[in-house]
Amino acid sequence: MQMWQQIKPIFELMEQALIFNRVENNIMEIRRVRFGMVKVCTTFLLANAQHISLIKEENTLQTDTYLSNPDE
């Protein structure tokens, strides 16, 4: 780590790559949680003899709110 810190441009690139990777991981984790919530809601609706169509579910998963990054 000390060797990389002595070469500033390379260290800064590595640091930026690490930050980018963390942000992407956070975004994917948020989407996984949201997807799980949609599945729980679907299961709940089916248990209560209601139905959500596949088209409606697909539209829900493609909305800007679902795909957005809340940190922006």
Buried (B, 14 or more C-beta within 10 A) or exposed (E): EEEEEEEEEEBEEBEEEEEEEEEEEEBEEBBEEBEEEBEEEBEEEEEEEEEBEEEEBEEBEEEEEBEEEEEE
